[in-house]
Amino acid sequence: MTRILERVRVVIATSGGVGYLPRLPGTAGTLVGTALAVLGESVPAAQWGMLAAVILLGLWAIPAAQRRFGRGDPHEVVVDEVAGALVTFLGVPLTPAALVIGFVAFRLLDIIKPPPIRQLERLPGAWGVLADDLAAGLLANLLLRWLGG
């Protein structure tokens, strides 16, 4: 049973295997998060619920993936990008322009990791994997709000 549970945790951390894509797994994870944001757009409580679920599942699943892949922040783990994309679009009207700008802004912030985003990677365990993406999503969200206002 424990072995099966560990596999389930890795599947969650890789967002159903999206993280195994040979090229741009983080971008693919961001697409998953963007799709979830679109699905939950009409119900704000659903947006918050999805975000909470992804964060909690990520915190639970990431340690198993870290053990499986033998690295602190394996590129196969993309649940953090899913969470970051959900933060990016939280409470923002999802126009086509907002989706493109938010997607690109989040990916750039996640890749470049300007201070203090990079420092968040130093947090222990799963928080170190998730926190930088959540912060990048927050900055992308603020950019979208600023551009929309």
Secondary structure, 3 states (H helix, E strand, C coil): CHHHHHHHHHHHHCCCCHHHCCCCHHHHHHHHHHHHHHHHCCCHHHHHHHHHHHHHHHHHHHHHHHHHHCCCCCCCCCHHHHHHHHHHHCCCCCCHHHHHHHHHHHHHHHHHCCCCHHHHCCCCHHHHHHHHHHHHHHHHHHHHHHHHC
